Amino acid sequence: MVKQIRTFWIIIFIASMITGCAPFSTQPDASQEGGGGTIIRAMTSEPSQIDPQGTPSSGLSLVLPYLFDTLVVRDLDNSVQPLLARDWDVSEDGREITFYLKEGMLFHDGTPVNAEAVRFTFERFKEVGKRSPIYGGVIQIANIKVIDDLTVRFTFDQPNPNFWGTISMPYAGIISPASAAEAEDRGDVQIIGSGPFILESWKAGQSITMKRNPDYDWGPPVVENQGPPHVSTFVYKIIPDAATQLAALKAGEVDVMFINQPSHWIELQENETIQLKKALMSGLIYLGFNCQKEPFDEVLVRQALSHAVDKQEIIELALSGMGEKAFAPLPPTLPGFDPSLEEYELGHDPQKSKTLLREAGFEQNESGKWERDGQLLEGTLLTSTRAPNGEIATILQSHFAAIGVEIEIQQLESRAVMQATGEGQFDLLLWRYGWSGPDALNIFLSSDRVGRTNRVAYSNPEVDSLLDQADHELDDETRLDLYLEAQQIILQDAPWQPLYYPVSILAIRDRVEEAKLGHMGRLLLNDARIGNENTQ
């Protein structure tokens, strides 16, 4: 399959070189219905394929919401809103959810969005989506039954309140069965959805271009314009370097970029031609420990290193305030977050670090380094090349050095980091997650996710039991109590040291009007228009 995928993208690349070398135009096309025009967004790394059920990546999650629709979406208040589904019923025991689809919806290939397409999507997911972060939620579906053309029923062996989080993620996009069959015959991954934009071209390493879907009229209530987008074209321009992205934004070569460099945020605050849209993300940046590798498999060692971390210094020096200090595994934007968890935080206390290392049997040598049985306490901190990870890693390195622990820094491209963690090839990890519900704990810390989304190989049967109970508990109060208890244990076990809750900042040129931030900081373009064309 890998060989087939590579062959497909080689063909795409050659075709793009033949058919498209013209420069991007940001001028509106007045002949296009709805206003027209092109919006260009910078993208750091492109996906390896456009298949919602494929290997996850930041590039894939950026592209999916424009090309694929889900059954439901989340609003800013985390409420569930209809998209392809107009309504739904949940049985009293929580084991059946029946969805009623909107009429007249079409995939980009002209085939109907119907109950059979929904059934096909999730049955295919069970077969090919094992690496997806929502796979654990999908496999809990015991049966999918097509009632009629626009009605589909999901059945579960146990109540599954977290299923709403699963099906509102972009990875749960409903796919055209015809396109999947054609892609399989061709040996490629050109999967088709029903989103507000249609894939027009993909120039490998250069750009992903999408055109307005003229048939689109089933947008969610989270936007005002539920018909076709006003702009005619949306382009992701591949620019790996953040400084180059900034220069392109200031020069008018791109209209939108994600800000992850604090210095860029500070600089752009003085630029009157740039809008800065800010939102607290439903996610966490954390320091993780390889819980299956000595000596980080020991709780005392993990606690000691956690106490060495000064989170406020990270926020001030590496982020210039672009983050909120974290003390719990779940962010304040999600159900299950509880302020009382702050008392369980392993706060900055270097002396406590040294006390715990002595309890673990380590002694300081003449140079101030910690040894046990002739072995130095040292390791490598793995993270991605994504900014500001380098700055954060350097500060963490200094924190550990201050207590006598030498840590090297290794930065790799994100896919390489995911592969290394999946294979357990690391000591410490600077990483992040973003999720739409408290089942983030199940996904990223359950024992059955080790080697996949549980990147730190944490395993605690008591935590697993609590998370499993919460995963099937219909009473909200009881469910949140279970998550609270699980987090109390997790904080003491210290597989993660929560660092900060990220703030999403999008820089948008003022020629782009009515672009909005949706759930989890996603850019909504349904209402966007091209306005001031004199902006340079």
DRENRO-719166 format. One record per residue (C-alpha): residue in three letters; x negated, y, z. Coordinates in pm, whole numbers, plus 50000, padded with zeros to 5 digits. Layout:
// residues N
ALAXYZ ...
This chain:
// residues 536
MET500005000050000 VAL497145023950082 LYS495695018549735 GLN499115025249582 ILE499555057349778 ARG496115069849676 THR496885062049313 PHE500115081749335 TRP498425112849473 ILE495655110849214 ILE498375111448946 ILE500075140949116 PHE496795159749140 ILE495955154648773 ALA499455165248672 SER499195196748883 MET495905206248717 ILE497565202848376 THR500855220148454 GLY500105247048705 CYS497155270648733 ALA499055303548747 PRO498565325049057 PHE501335328449314 SER503745357249273 THR505395372749575 GLN507655394749362 PRO511385386649377 ASP513115372349075 ALA516185394649046 SER517735371148793 GLN518115344249056 GLU521435342449239 GLY521215353049604 GLY518335377749567 GLY515485354849468 GLY511855359849549 THR509105338349694 ILE507955333750052 ILE504475319350103 ARG503375303850432 ALA499855293350526 MET499365256750621 THR496245244050796 SER496425207450689 GLU498765190750443 PRO500635158350510 SER499445125550364 GLN502925118850223 ILE506405133750226 ASP508345105950389 PRO510115112750721 GLN509345077250829 GLY505655078850739 THR502615085750954 PRO503305117451155 SER501185148651120 SER501565185851184 GLY501785191850809 LEU504575166350771 SER506645180851056 LEU506335215350897 VAL507625204250557 LEU510415180150655 PRO513095204650782 TYR513225222150443 LEU513505190750232 PHE515555167750457 ASP518635171750673 THR519335153250996 LEU522725142851129 VAL522505169351401 VAL520175197651503 ARG519285215151827 ASP520045251551894 LEU517765274552094 ASP519625264952413 ASN518885228052339 SER522545220952261 VAL523375195951987 GLN524915211451673 PRO526295194851356 LEU524385193251028 LEU525195163750800 ALA527665151751061 ARG530675174451105 ASP531755156751426 TRP531215125651637 ASP532785103951907 VAL531005086552194 SER532575056452361 GLU533195057452737 ASP530405032552805 GLY527985052052584 ARG527245021952366 GLU528925034252049 ILE528525067151864 THR530665072951556 PHE529635100451315 TYR531965117251066 LEU530045132050773 LYS530875163850584 GLU532345159650236 GLY530655167349906 MET527015166450015 LEU524375155749763 PHE520755144949775 HIS518325163149547 ASP518585134349298 GLY522335140049266 THR523395109049461 PRO525915113449745 VAL525045117550110 ASN527345091450259 ALA527635066250540 GLU525725040050342 ALA522785064150305 VAL522775069350683 ARG522835031850743 PHE520065026250490 THR517905053750641 PHE517805038850989 GLU517545002650874 ARG514545012550661 PHE513115031550959 LYS513084999751166 GLU510984982950896 VAL508485010150799 GLY508495036351076 LYS506485019251347 ARG503955047851370 SER506625074651403 PRO507065091951741 ILE510825085151725 TYR510475048051646 GLY511195038352006 GLY514545055951985 VAL515405041351646 ILE514805005051744 GLN517305008652027 ILE520035008951762 ALA521534974151779 ASN523834977751480 ILE524915003151219 LYS528314998351060 VAL529755017250764 ILE533415023350851 ASP534225042150532 ASP532415064550287 LEU532025092950540 THR532125074150871 VAL529275054651028 ARG529065038451371 PHE525905032251576 THR526045005151842 PHE523575000852128 ASP522954972352371 GLN522674998352648 PRO523755034752677 ASN521215057152504 PRO521635093952602 ASN518195102052456 PHE519395092052110 TRP520425128252047 GLY516815138652082 THR515785111351840 ILE518205120551562 SER517655158151589 MET513935155451516 PRO512785161951156 TYR511505125951135 ALA515155114551144 GLY515915130950810 ILE518435111450603 ILE516925098550279 SER518315089849939 PRO518475051649904 ALA518015055249528 SER514825075449571 ALA513445050249820 ALA514095021749578 GLU512465040849292 ALA509475049849508 GLU509005013449603 ASP509145002849237 ARG506585029549143 GLY504395022349446 ASP504475058249575 VAL506055077949857 GLN508155103849673 ILE511165102249901 ILE514095126049847 GLY516385143150097 SER519255168150094 GLY517635198950250 PRO518005235750156 PHE514885233749936 ILE513795208949667 LEU510195197849615 GLU509015213349288 SER505285205549290 TRP502435194549513 LYS498915205049417 ALA496715184549646 GLY494585206749869 GLN496205238149727 SER499945241649774 ILE503355225949823 THR506065244649631 MET509785241449702 LYS512655257349511 ARG516085267049638 ASN518705239449638 PRO521585256049447 ASP524105229549562 TYR523425234249932 ASP526505244850129 TRP526405223950448 GLY523935243650660 PRO524145241451041 PRO525915267151263 VAL522555278251402 VAL522175299951088 GLU524575325450937 ASN524045315050575 GLN525155278950545 GLY524915279650165 PRO521845280049936 PRO518865300250067 HIS518695336049943 VAL515055332649834 SER514365312249522 THR511015296949621 PHE509155286949937 VAL505475278049915 TYR503065262850163 LYS499565274150071 ILE496865251150210 ILE494275272350395 PRO492365251950656 ASP490485281050814 ALA492405304051052 ALA490255334650970 THR490935329550600 GLN494635326750673 LEU494525359850859 ALA492725376950572 ALA495315363150327 LEU498155375850545 LYS496675410850569 ALA496025411250193 GLY499615401250116 GLU498605367549968 VAL500705349150226 ASP503805361150408 VAL503805338450712 MET501155322650932 PHE501155305151266 ILE498985323351519 ASN496745300851726 GLN493825324651769 PRO494365349452054 SER492115374851885 HIS494355373451578 TRP497415379251794 ILE495815409651955 GLU494705423551620 LEU498085419251454 GLN499905437351734 GLU498395469251591 ASN499545461651235 GLU502845478851158 THR503445457650847 ILE503535425151046 GLN506365411251258 LEU505355388851549 LYS508005363651657 LYS507315346651990 ALA508955317152167 LEU508025293452450 MET507635259052296 SER509175226452419 GLY505775210852463 LEU502605208052666 ILE498855211252618 TYR497105187152850 LEU493765172252947 GLY494085134552923 PHE491935106353058 ASN491385072252902 CYS493075051353169 GLN491605018953034 LYS487945029653030 GLU485585030653328 PRO485365051553538 PHE488375071253412 ASP490585041353484 GLU490245050953853 VAL492815074454004 LEU490265091254234 VAL488035100153940 ARG490925114353739 GLN492125134254039 ALA488615147554103 LEU488175159753746 SER491685174553748 HIS490875195354055 ALA487855209653869 VAL490085226753610 ASP490915263653642 LYS494045266853426 GLN494415304253473 GLU490915310053339 ILE491805289753029 ILE494905310852968 GLU493055343553018 LEU489795335952835 ALA490795311552561 LEU494375322752502 SER494465359652598 GLY497765352152768 MET499265331352483 GLY500585304452715 GLU502245297453048 LYS500415278653324 ALA501645242753346 PHE502035221353655 ALA504415194153534 PRO504525169553241 LEU507775184953109 PRO508075221653006 PRO510665245753151 THR512605244752823 LEU513645208352870 PRO516085190953105 GLY514075172253365 PHE511715200953445 ASP511835208753816 PRO510015237653994 SER509555215554301 LEU506925195854109 GLU504455224154162 GLU503695210254509 TYR502365178554340 GLU499995197754114 LEU496285189654140 GLY495275226054151 HIS491855241854107 ASP489725230754403 PRO486065222054321 GLN485355211554678 LYS488225187054666 SER486715173454343 LYS483455165554521 THR485245149854818 LEU487215126854591 LEU484115116554396 ARG482425106654722 GLU485525086354814 ALA485165069054477 GLY481615058654569 PHE479635084954375 GLU476665103554518 GLN474925134954391 ASN471315130454280 GLU468555156454304 SER469765174153990 GLY473295176854126 LYS474735150053894 TRP477025122854023 GLU475825086654016 ARG477225052854117 ASP475355020254085 GLY472745037853873 GLN475345051153627 LEU475915088453574 LEU479445101953571 GLU479615117153223 GLY481675114752909 THR482905130152586 LEU485885153152551 LEU487695146152224 THR489925171752056 SER490925183951712 THR489475212451511 ARG492705231751557 ALA492205265551723 PRO491885273752008 ASN490875238352109 GLY487185246052072 GLU487375275352314 ILE489455255452563 ALA487085225752546 THR484095248352613 ILE485775262752923 LEU486655227753046 GLN483045217552989 SER481925246253215 HIS484445236153482 PHE483065200853492 ALA479485213253488 ALA480265234453796 ILE480955202653996 GLY477995183453850 VAL479665163953567 GLU478245166753216 ILE480805164552936 GLU480075166352564 ILE482615179952317 GLN483655161652002 GLN485985178851754 LEU487525159351469 GLU490305165051217 SER493695156951375 ARG494195124051191 ALA490795111851305 VAL491645120751665 MET494905101351643 GLN493075071251504 ALA490375072851773 THR492905075352055 GLY494965047151908 GLU491845025451924 GLY490855037952272 GLN487625053452141 PHE487375083352377 ASP486785093552739 LEU488705125952784 LEU491245141352547 LEU492455176852491 TRP495795172552317 ARG499365184452292 TYR502855172152239 GLY506085188552130 TRP509465172452191 SER513155180152223 GLY514125160652537 PRO512915145952866 ASP512325112652694 ALA508975128252603 LEU507845109952918 ASN509005076752771 ILE507395083752436 PHE504025096352554 LEU503465077952884 SER505345044552876 SER503255012852882 ASP504884999652564 ARG503585029952373 VAL499905023652452 GLY497895024252129 ARG500545045751965 THR502085077252114 ASN500735069452463 ARG497255081352372 VAL495755079152722 ALA496705042352776 TYR498495050453101 SER500425021753253 ASN502395020953577 PRO505214995353612 GLU507065017353863 VAL507035046653622 ASP508095023853335 SER511065011853539 LEU512165047253628 LEU511845059153269 ASP513735028853140 GLN516575035453385 ALA516665072253286 ASP516735062352920 HIS520075044752971 GLU521685065253248 LEU524795084453142 ASP525225104853460 ASP523135136253405 GLU522355142553773 THR521195106953834 ARG519205107153511 LEU517345139153600 ASP516595125653948 LEU514945095453786 TYR512805117853566 LEU511845138553870 GLU510725107954064 ALA508745095253765 GLN506965128753729 GLN506005129054097 ILE504215095854049 ILE502655106353718 LEU501175137753873 GLN499545117454147 ASP498265090953902 ALA496815119453693 PRO496685104053343 TRP497175140053232 GLN496205172953385 PRO498885196553248 LEU497135228253130 TYR499685251852978 TYR502995253852799 PRO502325267952452 VAL503855299152309 SER504715298151940 ILE503845330251758 LEU504605334351390 ALA503215364451206 ILE505555374950924 ARG505045403250675 ASP507815428950698 ARG508845423050334 VAL510465391250468 GLU513735399950639 GLU516055378750855 ALA513645349650901 LYS514355334651244 LEU512765310951491 GLY514835280451571 HIS514445251951816 MET510825243351900 GLY509625274251715 ARG510655262351369 LEU510955289051101 LEU514505291050967 LEU514685305250614 ASN518395300350541 ASP519095337250609 ALA515745351250491 ARG515585377450215 ILE512835396550040 GLY513065433150137 ASN510325459650122 GLU508325453349806 ASN506035483249865 THR504355466250158 GLN500735458750077 
